[in-house]
Amino acid sequence: QVQLVESGGGSVQAGGSLRLSCAASGFTYSSYCLAWFRQAPGKEREGVAIIDDIESATYADSVKGRFTVSQDKAKKTLYLQMNSLKPEDTAMYYCAAGVRQGGSWCGWRIQDPATYGMDYWGKGTLVTISS
């Protein structure tokens, strides 16, 4: 059974930083996509950042240069380092995992999530940025 458990959310002032973590268990695929999504109140869920098993990462335009996605394969943990946070980054942040088939590009899964879904989801961690 695959489980994804997020942690690290909290409340910080604009300009601050947070580091989110996602501990994965039961996910044994060697070719995969690991992603962070977020959903703000009253808005649709959007892809934030995604990384694959060969360390290729893709970011949403809104977070490029501020957020960094990384993974520790030994610990089976996904991270999202968030710097220069803005009030508009306030959202529930979700970790997600998907199987990457045929060497496909993971970036589609955050650019067109309605078409390219993820297979497993965590329950989320809340990030609140005050101005």
C-alpha positions in Angstrom: 0.0 0.0 0.0 1.4 3.3 -1.1 1.4 6.1 1.5 2.6 9.7 1.1 2.8 11.8 4.2 3.6 15.5 4.0 5.1 17.7 6.7 6.7 21.0 7.2 3.8 23.4 6.5 3.2 26.4 8.7 2.7 30.1 8.9 5.4 32.5 7.9 5.7 36.1 6.8 6.1 37.2 3.2 9.8 36.9 2.2 10.3 33.9 4.4 11.1 30.3 3.7 9.7 26.9 4.4 10.8 23.4 3.6 8.2 20.7 2.9 8.8 17.0 3.2 7.0 14.0 1.8 7.8 10.6 3.2 6.9 7.8 0.8 6.3 4.2 1.7 5.2 1.3 -0.4 6.1 3.0 -3.7 8.6 0.7 -5.3 8.6 1.7 -9.0 12.1 2.5 -10.4 10.8 4.9 -13.0 8.5 7.5 -11.5 7.4 11.1 -11.1 7.2 12.8 -7.7 5.4 16.1 -7.5 4.1 18.9 -5.4 0.6 20.4 -6.1 -1.2 23.1 -4.2 -4.8 24.2 -3.9 -5.7 27.7 -2.6 -9.1 28.4 -1.1 -11.6 28.8 -3.9 -9.1 27.8 -6.6 -8.4 24.7 -8.6 -5.5 22.5 -7.7 -2.3 23.4 -9.6 1.0 21.7 -10.2 4.0 23.4 -8.5 7.0 21.2 -9.2 7.9 17.7 -10.3 11.0 15.5 -10.4 11.6 12.1 -11.9 13.9 9.2 -11.1 16.7 10.7 -13.2 16.5 14.0 -11.3 14.9 16.0 -14.1 12.8 18.7 -12.5 10.1 21.0 -13.9 8.5 24.0 -12.2 5.4 26.1 -12.6 6.2 29.6 -13.9 4.8 31.1 -10.7 7.5 29.4 -8.5 10.5 29.3 -10.8 13.6 30.7 -9.1 12.0 30.6 -5.7 11.1 26.9 -5.1 13.4 23.9 -5.5 12.2 20.3 -5.6 14.6 17.5 -4.5 14.5 14.0 -3.3 16.5 11.7 -1.1 16.2 8.3 -2.6 17.7 6.5 0.3 15.2 8.0 2.7 12.4 7.8 0.1 11.6 11.4 0.8 10.6 14.3 -1.5 11.3 17.9 -0.5 10.2 21.3 -1.6 12.3 24.2 -0.5 10.3 27.4 -0.7 12.0 30.8 -0.6 10.9 34.3 -1.0 7.4 33.3 -0.1 4.5 35.5 -1.2 0.9 35.7 0.2 -0.3 34.1 -3.0 1.7 31.0 -2.2 -0.9 30.3 0.6 -2.4 26.9 -0.1 -2.7 23.3 0.9 0.3 21.6 -0.5 0.0 18.0 -1.7 2.6 15.4 -2.5 1.8 13.0 -5.4 3.5 10.1 -7.1 3.1 8.5 -10.4 4.6 5.7 -12.5 6.7 7.0 -15.4 6.2 4.8 -18.4 8.4 4.6 -21.5 10.7 7.4 -20.4 7.9 9.9 -20.6 8.4 13.5 -19.5 7.0 14.2 -16.1 6.5 17.9 -16.7 3.2 17.3 -18.5 1.7 16.1 -15.2 1.9 19.6 -13.7 1.4 21.5 -16.9 -1.7 19.6 -17.9 -2.9 17.7 -14.8 -6.4 17.1 -16.2 -4.9 15.0 -18.9 -1.8 13.5 -17.2 -2.8 12.5 -13.7 -0.9 11.2 -10.7 -1.5 7.8 -9.2 -1.1 8.4 -5.5 -1.7 11.4 -3.3 -0.9 12.6 0.2 -3.4 14.4 2.5 -1.6 17.7 2.4 0.1 20.2 4.6 -1.1 23.8 5.0 1.1 26.7 4.1 0.0 30.2 5.1 1.9 33.3 4.1 1.1 36.6 5.8 1.9 40.0 4.3 
